[in-house]
Amino acid sequence: MIELIIEDRCAACNKCVEICPTNVLAIVPGGIPRIARQDECETCYMCELYCPHDAIYVGPDCERPEPVDKDVILASGLLGEFRRNHGWDEWAGDPRYTNEHWQMENVFLRARGAAPAGQV
């Protein structure tokens, strides 16, 4: 579930707002987007993936929010990890990080309760 937008990193480009499939984020005139409907987050990580400034942290629990400490997240190296591990943007040419985002389809199906028989 989306947990945090790091204000110091956010450039208010609103790419996260545009890409969110459930409209969890809201545009704030003259400011950074805000988490407006956290309980509707599907934990799809699209906001993290499309954030070129690595300003968003989505926690792994899709059922409930898990408040996090901004300083701990900044020190953890987790910001930008999803983009890097999927070979996006500046990581696109790095052979260590291949774009494997296509594998997320089974995660999305499972989240919707529609996973094909025999798949977990």
N, C-alpha and C positions, 0 to 999 in steps of 0.2 A: 504494500500500500504506500502511496506517496506520503512521505513524512516531512520533507524539508526542501525549501528553496533557499539557497545561500545568497543572500542579498548582495554581498561583496563581489560575487562572480556573475550575477545575472545582469545581462545587458538589455533586458526588457524587449527582446526581439519577438516574443510571443509565439515562437515556433512550437513550444510545448502546448500552448493553448490551442493552436490550430490542429495539432495532431491527436490530441486526446480524444479517444472514441466515446467517452462518456461525459465530456465537458466538466471534468472535475475542477479545472482551473478557470479563474476569472481574470479578465484584463482589468488593470487598475490604471485609469488615466494618469499619465505622468509618473507611474511607478512600476514596480515589478509585478508580475502576475501573483495572485494569491491562491492558496488552496481553499476553494470555496465549498466543495462537496466531497470531502475526503472519503466518506463512507461509500461513495459510488465508484471509487477507484477499483479497477479490475487487475491491478498489478501487472499490466502488460509491458511496462518499462519503455513504452514508446516516447514518453516525455524525456526520459534519460537519454534515449538513443538519439533523439533529434536536437538535444541541447548542445550547441557548439561550445558552450562556455563551462560545461561540467558543473552546473549550478544546482542540479536536482538530485536528491537522494530518494530512491524508492526502496522501502524495506521489503524483505522477503515474505512477510505474513500478509496474505491477501484477505484474511478474515477480520482482522482488527488492527487499529493503529498501534504502533510501538514507539512512543516518544523517544527521540534520540537527542543526544548532545551534539550541537553544531561543531564544537571543537574536536570531539572524538571522531566525527565523520570526516572532518577536514584532515585530521592526522592519519586516518585509516588507509588512505589511498583508494577508497571505494568510488569516489567521485570520478566519473569518466571511464570507469572499468568496463561498463557495459558497452559503450561505444568502441573502446579499444579492443575488447575481446571479440567484437563483431566486425572489426576491420573497417570502421567508418571514418570518413573525413581524413584527418592527418595520418591515420593508421592504415588507410586503404592500400598503400604500396608496400607495407611491411609484411614479409612472408610469415612472420610469427603469429599474425592475427588475421585469420581468414573470416570472411563474412559467412557466418553460420545461422543468420537470423531466420532462414527458411525453416529451421528446426522448431521454431516457436509455434508452428501451426498446431501440433499436438497439445501443447500447453494451453493454447487458446480454446481448443475443443474440450479439453478436460475441464477448464474453468467454466465453460458453459454447460457442463454435464452432458456433452454430446460426443464423447470419445468413441471412436469405432470399437466394436467388440474385439477383445483381446489386446487392446493397447492401453497402456497406463501412462 
